[in-house]
Amino acid sequence: MSSPLLGSVRRSAVLASVLRQWPLAVLLVVLVLLDVQITAELDTAGRGWAAPGVLVLAALALLAQLRPVASALGAVATLVVSTGLLRAVGAEMPAGLAVTEFAALAAVIVGVVRRVRPVGAAGLVGSLLATGAAAAQLRPEYWSLPAGSTPEPWWSVSLSGLALVVLPVAYGSYLRARDRERARASRAAVVAAQQRERLTLARELHDVVAHQVAAMREQTRAARVLSETDPGAAARVLPVIERSGMESLSTMRRLVAALREGDQGDGASPARPVRTADLAADLRAVTSVGSPPVRLTVELAEPVADEVATSVLRVVQESVTDARRHAAGAREISASVRTEQGKVRIEVHDDGRARAATGRRRGGVGLIGVRERVRLLGGRFTAGRTTGGWRVTADVPLRRAER
């Protein structure tokens, strides 16, 4: 099961993983400086012509986790162009490939194996290795073996090449398996949050139905007693009982729908907000404690049913809690609840920014739960970044159409 919030969390996690690659960036900077020093000390012909290709490969290595296919194809193109340029100007390299280029190719291979499907990854890795091997053979080298010397044994060269292949592929496979496990845990958390919200809503609707049925029973008893002295009393009470019965039937259908979509689970549910008969007072109670302060606006021109009022309170409570937890540097949170055109309109907005430590704004499952609650009541829910902060909106119908 997926949702826009889950997709946003996944994309943010990928971006955060790229930003966390500062150790690789530091390593590449050190290797670039090392290559510059080696080239300067050897005073090779055409030195400096290799620098553009080295820098481009280093940049592609940093982007490989976010755009693995583009980085791999870019690395292949960079090696081809760089090799052609070095041969054209007769530049001499201390070795076929610079140290930075070896490290960058390894980093790109890790990104490809981690992010790309196995068949595509095999093709890209093969292209990278073939291009790297060809570049190492075609580039003019500064070193040459003295006459009569013995070249390095073939198995030694093969082991070095094997290490370049096996280590990045093995590490990329490990990261891929770890990402798969995290994604599975994330999906399980989303499903658990949705199930808890369904069951919590079902319990709340059950309480409302029980109250309505009890009221119908009392009305029927009163009509029977009054009919002994006032024959017209029953006729006056029957429309009230009929209306209560229709409301109970509609509410019960929501209950059945919620139970049908969920399973038994463990019955766990988040703490319910405290409800009284005054929704405006309840909203002030759940938003008044904490920092930053909440500027609350409540305009209830129409009566709000108990099951809808409980959900409205839950949406506001979770949205405000989420903003206080995740909106770094927020100075104020604004929340408005108003009835219009047969629905309750909820808006919660903050002026904060994403936490620098994670590089993203939303990571919990609280908003996923309230999204599920609003959907079960036939409403609409959105959450996302806006100019200057984060906004949550929800439209919950006051009356659900019969089906």
Secondary structure, 3 states (H helix, E strand, C coil): CCCHHHHHHHHHHHHHHHHCCHHHHHHHHHHHHHHHHHHHHHCCCCCCCCHHHHHHHHHHHHHCCCCHHHHHHHHHHHHHHHHHHHHHHCCCECCCCCHHHHHHHHHHHHHHHHHCCHHHHHHHHHHHHHHHHHHHHHCCECCCCCCCCCCCCHHHHHHHHHHHHHHHHHHHHHHHHHHHHHHHHHHHHHHHHHHHHHHHHHHHHHHHHHHHHHHHHHHHHHHHHHCCCCCCHHHHHHHHHHHHHHHHHHHHHHHHHHHHHCCCCCCCCCCCCCCCCCHHHHHHHHHHCCCCCEEEEEECCCCCCHHHHHHHHHHHHHHHHHHHHHCECCCCEEEEEEEECCEEEEEEEECCECCCCCCCCCCCCHHHHHHHHHHHCCCEEEEEEECCEEEEEEEEECCCCCC
